[in-house]
Amino acid sequence: MATMNVSLPEAMKSWVESLSRSGRYSNSSDYVRDLIRKDQERSAIIANMQECVTEGINSGAGNHSMAELREIARKRLAGTQ
């Protein structure tokens, strides 16, 4: 595993150390790895959303009214479509 040194303000360093002492994370590296994993997941979600937006824009104008779109969305949320 590669090593990386990170400089933190004292308040952030104390925060990370307190999480390690609490038992939530075994050490500071565990905490940083967890933050990176969460950020990677968040970035993937954002990229997926952007793809959907781009697909929608590229598909052109729709032929449903706003009321129809709301009804379609309600049905999808309810799992009936």
DRENGU-273958 format. One record per residue (C-alpha): x, y, z. Coordinates in steps of 0.05 Angstrom, whole numbers, m for minus. Each point is the difference from the previous one (the first is absolute). Example, Ala and Ser with C-alpha at 12.3 -4.5 7.8 and 13.67 -1.06 7.14 Angstrom:
<atoms>
@xx 246&yy m90&zz 156
@xx 27&yy 69&zz m13
</atoms>
This chain:
<atoms>
@xx 0&yy 0&zz 0
@xx 26&yy 69&zz m18
@xx 13&yy 53&zz 53
@xx m24&yy 72&zz m4
@xx 14&yy 56&zz 50
@xx m55&yy 52&zz 11
@xx 6&yy 65&zz 38
@xx m61&yy 19&zz 41
@xx m18&yy 58&zz 45
@xx 2&yy m20&zz 74
@xx m76&yy m1&zz 5
@xx m7&yy m50&zz m57
@xx 56&yy m43&zz 27
@xx m34&yy m2&zz 68
@xx m66&yy m19&zz m33
@xx 32&yy m59&zz m37
@xx 36&yy m23&zz 62
@xx m64&yy 3&zz 41
@xx m35&yy m45&zz m51
@xx 57&yy m50&zz 6
@xx m3&yy 2&zz 76
@xx m75&yy m10&zz m1
@xx 9&yy m66&zz m36
@xx m39&yy 21&zz m61
@xx 64&yy m5&zz m40
@xx 61&yy m40&zz 18
@xx 47&yy 56&zz m20
@xx 6&yy 65&zz m39
@xx 14&yy m36&zz m65
@xx m65&yy m40&zz 6
@xx m38&yy 65&zz 7
@xx 33&yy 32&zz m61
@xx m12&yy m63&zz m41
@xx m74&yy 1&zz 20
@xx m5&yy 74&zz m21
@xx 31&yy m16&zz m67
@xx m47&yy m59&zz m12
@xx m60&yy 44&zz 17
@xx 25&yy 55&zz m47
@xx 10&yy m51&zz m56
@xx m71&yy m25&zz 10
@xx m27&yy 71&zz 0
@xx 39&yy 17&zz m63
@xx m28&yy m62&zz m35
@xx m71&yy 20&zz 18
@xx 12&yy 71&zz m26
@xx 30&yy m27&zz m65
@xx m61&yy m45&zz m9
@xx m47&yy 58&zz 12
@xx 38&yy 42&zz m51
@xx m5&yy m56&zz m51
@xx m76&yy m2&zz 11
@xx m5&yy 76&zz m8
@xx 42&yy m2&zz m63
@xx m41&yy m57&zz m28
@xx m64&yy 39&zz 14
@xx 26&yy 63&zz m33
@xx 24&yy m39&zz m61
@xx m66&yy m36&zz m7
@xx m35&yy 64&zz m21
@xx m67&yy 28&zz 19
@xx m49&yy m48&zz 31
@xx m73&yy m11&zz m17
@xx m29&yy m7&zz 71
@xx m33&yy 56&zz 38
@xx 26&yy 18&zz 69
@xx m60&yy m34&zz 32
@xx 16&yy m64&zz m40
@xx 73&yy 3&zz 22
@xx m21&yy 6&zz 73
@xx m47&yy m60&zz m7
@xx 55&yy m41&zz m33
@xx 48&yy 19&zz 57
@xx m52&yy m18&zz 53
@xx m11&yy m68&zz m32
@xx 75&yy m13&zz m3
@xx 8&yy 18&zz 73
@xx m58&yy m45&zz 19
@xx 30&yy m56&zz m42
@xx m61&yy m8&zz m44
@xx 35&yy 16&zz m66
</atoms>
